[in-house]
Amino acid sequence: MTMSFSKSNLMTSIAFATLFGGVIATLRLATGGYGGPASIPECNSNTTRDMLQDAFKNAPQAALGLKLLKIGEIGVVGKDLLDDNNEVRHRVCVADVFTNLGRKPVYFNMSWADVEKRQVYLEAPMLPF
């Protein structure tokens, strides 16, 4: 049995999710060596695309009918924040995202989830859908 929503119910639910917790985030071990990734992945890498797809699949909006159709170009926004060793500690990206509700730019950031730098945290603070 599949659930179906009318368009107005879907839009109301998305508006509610946006106002009251429209944060999507995924914590994922990015591919790399035994101890984890060597660095924060580039914005347009396959690892980043996989993490962004996971974030959409796990977003509250997905339960309400939002479907990711395609992730287009992904680019860097601004300059990376570096740590004391001149390594990236925070990166901001924007993706051209196609969904069943339209095409929009989605901004997200990546940073280390742990002090040991074994896991990369990807967060998209607000979905524009």
MDAnalysis code that builds the backbone (N, CA, C; Angstrom):
import MDAnalysis as mda
import numpy as np

u = mda.Universe.empty(387, n_residues=129, atom_resindex=np.repeat(np.arange(129), 3), trajectory=True)
u.add_TopologyAttr("name", ["N", "CA", "C"] * 129)
u.add_TopologyAttr("resid", np.arange(1, 130))
u.add_TopologyAttr("resname", ["MET", "THR", "MET", "SER", "PHE", "SER", "LYS", "SER", "ASN", "LEU", "MET", "THR", "SER", "ILE", "ALA", "PHE", "ALA", "THR", "LEU", "PHE", "GLY", "GLY", "VAL", "ILE", "ALA", "THR", "LEU", "ARG", "LEU", "ALA", "THR", "GLY", "GLY", "TYR", "GLY", "GLY", "PRO", "ALA", "SER", "ILE", "PRO", "GLU", "CYS", "ASN", "SER", "ASN", "THR", "THR", "ARG", "ASP", "MET", "LEU", "GLN", "ASP", "ALA", "PHE", "LYS", "ASN", "ALA", "PRO", "GLN", "ALA", "ALA", "LEU", "GLY", "LEU", "LYS", "LEU", "LEU", "LYS", "ILE", "GLY", "GLU", "ILE", "GLY", "VAL", "VAL", "GLY", "LYS", "ASP", "LEU", "LEU", "ASP", "ASP", "ASN", "ASN", "GLU", "VAL", "ARG", "HIS", "ARG", "VAL", "CYS", "VAL", "ALA", "ASP", "VAL", "PHE", "THR", "ASN", "LEU", "GLY", "ARG", "LYS", "PRO", "VAL", "TYR", "PHE", "ASN", "MET", "SER", "TRP", "ALA", "ASP", "VAL", "GLU", "LYS", "ARG", "GLN", "VAL", "TYR", "LEU", "GLU", "ALA", "PRO", "MET", "LEU", "PRO", "PHE"])
u.atoms.positions = np.array([
    [0.843, -1.179, 0.000],
    [0.000, 0.000, 0.000],
    [0.886, 1.241, 0.000],
    [0.643, 2.148, -0.929],
    [1.421, 3.379, -0.979],
    [0.555, 4.540, -0.548],
    [1.200, 5.486, 0.092],
    [0.473, 6.677, 0.529],
    [0.524, 7.710, -0.585],
    [-0.519, 8.474, -0.719],
    [-0.512, 9.554, -1.694],
    [-0.971, 10.831, -1.004],
    [-0.424, 11.926, -1.461],
    [-0.747, 13.236, -0.917],
    [-1.262, 14.107, -2.052],
    [-2.225, 14.945, -1.750],
    [-2.630, 15.937, -2.744],
    [-1.532, 16.989, -2.786],
    [-1.488, 17.743, -3.848],
    [-0.450, 18.761, -3.995],
    [-0.538, 19.798, -2.880],
    [-1.743, 20.208, -2.493],
    [-1.878, 21.216, -1.425],
    [-1.437, 20.640, -0.085],
    [-1.764, 19.364, 0.192],
    [-1.305, 18.739, 1.426],
    [0.213, 18.611, 1.437],
    [0.778, 18.268, 0.300],
    [2.221, 18.138, 0.195],
    [2.892, 19.481, 0.454],
    [2.388, 20.532, -0.170],
    [2.983, 21.865, 0.007],
    [2.838, 22.333, 1.455],
    [1.701, 22.076, 2.070],
    [1.497, 22.443, 3.470],
    [2.462, 21.684, 4.366],
    [2.628, 20.402, 4.105],
    [3.542, 19.590, 4.900],
    [4.976, 20.040, 4.733],
    [5.361, 20.375, 3.518],
    [6.722, 20.850, 3.280],
    [6.941, 22.186, 3.975],
    [5.960, 23.071, 3.909],
    [6.083, 24.358, 4.601],
    [6.236, 24.132, 6.104],
    [5.462, 23.214, 6.657],
    [5.553, 22.908, 8.080],
    [6.939, 22.355, 8.412],
    [7.425, 21.417, 7.589],
    [8.750, 20.827, 7.829],
    [9.841, 21.881, 7.714],
    [9.681, 22.812, 6.791],
    [10.666, 23.868, 6.625],
    [10.697, 24.786, 7.837],
    [9.527, 25.139, 8.362],
    [9.466, 26.028, 9.517],
    [9.904, 25.347, 10.807],
    [9.594, 24.069, 10.938],
    [9.841, 23.377, 12.197],
    [10.812, 22.217, 12.026],
    [11.973, 22.527, 11.548],
    [13.001, 21.498, 11.476],
    [13.317, 21.048, 10.076],
    [13.401, 21.965, 9.155],
    [13.733, 21.621, 7.781],
    [15.222, 21.449, 7.584],
    [15.883, 20.804, 8.501],
    [17.318, 20.561, 8.377],
    [17.519, 19.129, 7.910],
    [18.286, 18.960, 6.865],
    [18.669, 17.609, 6.500],
    [20.162, 17.486, 6.732],
    [20.555, 16.388, 7.253],
    [21.968, 16.153, 7.497],
    [22.231, 14.670, 7.391],
    [23.394, 14.356, 6.969],
    [23.792, 12.963, 6.947],
    [25.207, 12.862, 7.463],
    [25.432, 11.856, 8.262],
    [26.760, 11.585, 8.762],
    [27.212, 10.328, 8.050],
    [28.293, 10.432, 7.342],
    [28.706, 9.305, 6.532],
    [30.216, 9.197, 6.521],
    [30.682, 7.990, 6.550],
    [32.104, 7.746, 6.422],
    [32.444, 7.843, 4.949],
    [33.133, 8.903, 4.595],
    [33.514, 9.083, 3.201],
    [34.581, 8.048, 2.857],
    [34.621, 7.634, 1.598],
    [35.572, 6.609, 1.205],
    [36.986, 7.133, 1.327],
    [37.851, 6.286, 1.756],
    [39.251, 6.649, 1.921],
    [39.996, 5.450, 2.458],
    [41.078, 5.707, 3.127],
    [41.885, 4.636, 3.682],
    [41.234, 3.997, 4.886],
    [41.975, 3.142, 5.548],
    [41.476, 2.379, 6.695],
    [40.909, 3.290, 7.774],
    [41.567, 4.397, 8.071],
    [41.130, 5.300, 9.126],
    [40.087, 6.305, 8.676],
    [39.689, 6.271, 7.442],
    [38.705, 7.225, 6.937],
    [39.288, 8.048, 5.807],
    [38.600, 9.087, 5.416],
    [39.058, 9.906, 4.286],
    [40.313, 10.683, 4.656],
    [41.126, 10.973, 3.664],
    [42.341, 11.747, 3.891],
    [42.030, 13.236, 4.027],
    [40.917, 13.667, 3.443],
    [40.536, 15.081, 3.499],
    [39.041, 15.202, 3.226],
    [38.521, 16.404, 3.419],
    [37.125, 16.667, 3.074],
    [37.011, 16.562, 1.551],
    [36.026, 15.822, 1.050],
    [35.948, 15.628, -0.409],
    [35.654, 16.925, -1.162],
    [36.069, 16.939, -2.403],
    [35.757, 18.061, -3.287],
    [34.242, 18.123, -3.484],
    [33.727, 19.304, -3.795],
    [32.280, 19.475, -3.959],
    [31.700, 18.566, -5.031],
    [32.393, 18.414, -6.148],
    [31.844, 17.674, -7.275],
    [32.332, 16.222, -7.327],
    [32.804, 15.687, -6.198],
    [33.297, 14.305, -6.191],
    [32.133, 13.315, -6.114],
    [32.398, 12.074, -6.479],
    [31.379, 11.024, -6.379],
    [30.965, 10.809, -4.927],
    [31.916, 10.909, -4.004],
    [31.609, 10.744, -2.582],
    [30.621, 11.800, -2.122],
    [30.845, 13.052, -2.514],
    [29.943, 14.141, -2.138],
    [28.562, 13.926, -2.750],
    [28.510, 13.519, -4.001],
    [27.221, 13.250, -4.654],
    [26.459, 12.146, -3.916],
    [27.173, 11.088, -3.531],
    [26.538, 10.006, -2.782],
    [26.002, 10.498, -1.440],
    [26.795, 11.322, -0.751],
    [26.366, 11.853, 0.545],
    [25.142, 12.751, 0.388],
    [25.118, 13.577, -0.666],
    [23.977, 14.458, -0.906],
    [22.728, 13.645, -1.250],
    [22.889, 12.601, -2.044],
    [21.751, 11.721, -2.351],
    [21.212, 11.084, -1.072],
    [22.107, 10.622, -0.199],
    [21.687, 10.048, 1.079],
    [20.919, 11.067, 1.914],
    [21.398, 12.318, 1.907],
    [20.730, 13.360, 2.671],
    [19.302, 13.573, 2.171],
    [19.112, 13.555, 0.847],
    [17.765, 13.716, 0.291],
    [16.879, 12.532, 0.650],
    [17.439, 11.322, 0.570],
    [16.649, 10.128, 0.888],
    [16.186, 10.128, 2.334],
    [16.990, 10.702, 3.220],
    [16.681, 10.706, 4.648],
    [16.001, 11.986, 5.129],
    [15.734, 12.917, 4.229],
    [15.108, 14.188, 4.594],
    [13.635, 13.988, 4.937],
    [13.106, 14.795, 5.862],
    [11.673, 14.713, 6.170],
    [10.802, 14.921, 4.930],
    [11.264, 15.741, 3.999],
    [10.500, 16.017, 2.791],
    [10.353, 14.770, 1.916],
    [11.301, 13.827, 2.004],
    [11.212, 12.596, 1.216],
    [10.000, 11.772, 1.642],
    [9.708, 11.761, 2.929],
    [8.537, 11.037, 3.428],
    [7.243, 11.691, 2.959],
    [7.340, 12.953, 2.581],
    [6.162, 13.691, 2.122],
    [6.031, 13.685, 0.597],
    [6.918, 12.955, -0.081],
    [6.783, 12.820, -1.520],
    [7.860, 13.472, -2.358],
    [8.811, 14.189, -1.763],
    [9.884, 14.809, -2.537],
    [10.796, 13.712, -3.074],
    [11.035, 13.739, -4.385],
    [11.890, 12.741, -5.014],
    [13.036, 13.434, -5.738],
    [14.233, 13.005, -5.423],
    [15.420, 13.501, -6.108],
    [15.511, 12.810, -7.453],
    [15.535, 13.591, -8.529],
    [15.636, 13.022, -9.866],
    [17.073, 13.030, -10.367],
    [17.782, 14.120, -10.068],
    [19.131, 14.263, -10.604],
    [19.871, 15.352, -9.834],
    [21.163, 15.144, -9.663],
    [22.033, 16.193, -9.141],
    [22.896, 16.647, -10.315],
    [22.759, 17.909, -10.682],
    [23.531, 18.456, -11.796],
    [24.909, 18.895, -11.336],
    [25.336, 20.042, -11.814],
    [26.652, 20.581, -11.466],
    [26.716, 20.935, -9.989],
    [27.882, 20.730, -9.405],
    [28.137, 21.119, -8.021],
    [29.397, 21.968, -8.013],
    [29.337, 23.106, -7.324],
    [30.485, 23.991, -7.247],
    [30.764, 24.460, -5.836],
    [31.943, 25.020, -5.656],
    [32.372, 25.564, -4.370],
    [31.792, 26.965, -4.211],
    [31.386, 27.293, -2.991],
    [30.905, 28.636, -2.672],
    [31.943, 29.278, -1.760],
    [32.541, 30.363, -2.199],
    [33.532, 31.051, -1.378],
    [34.820, 30.265, -1.237],
    [35.534, 30.570, -0.134],
    [36.809, 29.903, 0.131],
    [36.646, 28.897, 1.253],
    [37.393, 27.807, 1.151],
    [37.390, 26.800, 2.216],
    [37.992, 27.388, 3.486],
    [37.483, 26.938, 4.644],
    [38.109, 27.296, 5.915],
    [39.178, 26.261, 6.206],
    [40.366, 26.735, 6.560],
    [41.499, 25.855, 6.789],
    [41.820, 25.763, 8.271],
    [42.437, 24.652, 8.661],
    [42.876, 24.491, 10.048],
    [44.320, 24.987, 10.188],
    [44.917, 24.764, 11.344],
    [46.286, 25.225, 11.601],
    [47.323, 24.555, 10.711],
    [46.997, 23.369, 10.194],
    [47.902, 22.642, 9.303],
    [47.647, 22.955, 7.832],
    [46.846, 23.972, 7.576],
    [46.511, 24.400, 6.219],
    [45.706, 23.347, 5.455],
    [44.943, 22.521, 6.187],
    [44.059, 21.524, 5.582],
    [42.615, 21.993, 5.724],
    [41.767, 21.612, 4.775],
    [40.364, 22.033, 4.784],
    [39.660, 21.465, 6.010],
    [38.986, 22.340, 6.758],
    [38.170, 21.882, 7.888],
    [36.690, 22.135, 7.651],
    [36.369, 22.987, 6.657],
    [34.970, 23.315, 6.357],
    [34.881, 23.778, 4.906],
    [33.939, 23.192, 4.161],
    [33.764, 23.543, 2.750],
    [32.273, 23.765, 2.492],
    [31.944, 24.828, 1.743],
    [30.557, 25.132, 1.378],
    [30.402, 24.927, -0.127],
    [29.319, 24.241, -0.502],
    [29.069, 23.896, -1.900],
    [27.636, 24.256, -2.281],
    [27.394, 24.321, -3.580],
    [26.034, 24.488, -4.088],
    [25.843, 23.502, -5.228],
    [24.683, 22.829, -5.208],
    [24.359, 21.830, -6.232],
    [23.108, 22.253, -6.989],
    [23.113, 22.011, -8.279],
    [21.937, 22.215, -9.120],
    [21.119, 20.934, -9.016],
    [19.984, 21.002, -8.296],
    [19.219, 19.808, -7.961],
    [17.885, 19.791, -8.701],
    [17.563, 18.629, -9.275],
    [16.312, 18.418, -9.981],
    [15.459, 17.455, -9.158],
    [14.226, 17.862, -8.838],
    [13.302, 16.999, -8.092],
    [11.952, 16.988, -8.799],
    [11.038, 16.201, -8.263],
    [9.682, 16.187, -8.808],
    [8.943, 17.505, -8.541],
    [9.498, 18.381, -7.713],
    [8.888, 19.690, -7.447],
    [9.617, 20.840, -8.146],
    [10.623, 20.517, -8.949],
    [11.318, 21.558, -9.687],
    [12.826, 21.476, -9.541],
    [13.469, 22.480, -10.116],
    [14.932, 22.593, -10.139],
    [15.328, 23.777, -9.280],
    [16.243, 23.543, -8.345],
    [16.671, 24.603, -7.431],
    [18.138, 24.428, -7.073],
    [18.784, 25.539, -6.678],
    [20.125, 25.401, -6.102],
    [19.997, 24.972, -4.641],
    [20.807, 24.011, -4.227],
    [20.812, 23.555, -2.844],
    [22.210, 23.793, -2.282],
    [22.288, 24.622, -1.256],
    [23.557, 24.910, -0.593],
    [23.765, 23.915, 0.541],
    [24.982, 23.440, 0.683],
    [25.304, 22.522, 1.773],
    [26.751, 22.717, 2.177],
    [27.079, 22.236, 3.355],
    [28.462, 22.341, 3.810],
    [28.949, 20.996, 4.308],
    [30.264, 20.852, 4.291],
    [30.906, 19.640, 4.773],
    [31.994, 20.024, 5.766],
    [32.079, 19.251, 6.832],
    [33.107, 19.463, 7.847],
    [33.406, 18.126, 8.502],
    [34.415, 18.109, 9.336],
    [34.747, 16.880, 10.060],
    [33.737, 16.652, 11.160],
    [33.318, 15.417, 11.329],
    [32.343, 15.071, 12.363],
    [33.027, 14.660, 13.657],
    [34.307, 14.386, 13.586],
    [35.026, 13.932, 14.770],
    [36.443, 14.499, 14.782],
    [37.028, 14.535, 15.945],
    [38.371, 15.089, 16.115],
    [39.403, 14.258, 15.354],
    [39.176, 12.959, 15.265],
    [40.120, 12.067, 14.588],
    [40.062, 12.204, 13.061],
    [39.114, 12.954, 12.554],
    [38.935, 13.173, 11.110],
    [38.721, 11.854, 10.368],
    [37.789, 11.057, 10.879],
    [37.449, 9.792, 10.232],
    [36.108, 9.859, 9.519],
    [35.276, 10.842, 9.880],
    [33.954, 10.948, 9.270],
    [33.697, 12.379, 8.830],
    [33.082, 12.494, 7.665],
    [32.720, 13.798, 7.115],
    [31.227, 14.004, 7.336],
    [30.878, 15.191, 7.810],
    [29.487, 15.557, 8.080],
    [29.018, 16.470, 6.963],
    [27.954, 16.082, 6.283],
    [27.355, 16.920, 5.250],
    [26.032, 17.430, 5.788],
    [25.812, 18.734, 5.674],
    [24.572, 19.336, 6.176],
    [24.032, 20.292, 5.126],
    [22.742, 20.149, 4.831],
    [22.019, 21.087, 3.966],
    [21.006, 21.773, 4.870],
    [21.327, 22.971, 5.374],
    [20.472, 23.595, 6.391],
    [19.025, 23.806, 5.989],
    [18.710, 24.004, 4.736],
    [17.316, 24.237, 4.355],
    [17.098, 23.827, 2.926],
    [16.160, 22.947, 2.711],
    [15.803, 22.584, 1.339],
    [14.855, 23.636, 0.775],
    [15.088, 24.126, -0.440],
    [14.233, 25.170, -1.012],
    [12.962, 24.618, -1.660],
    [12.568, 23.408, -1.331],
    [11.381, 22.797, -1.954],
    [10.231, 22.769, -0.985],
])
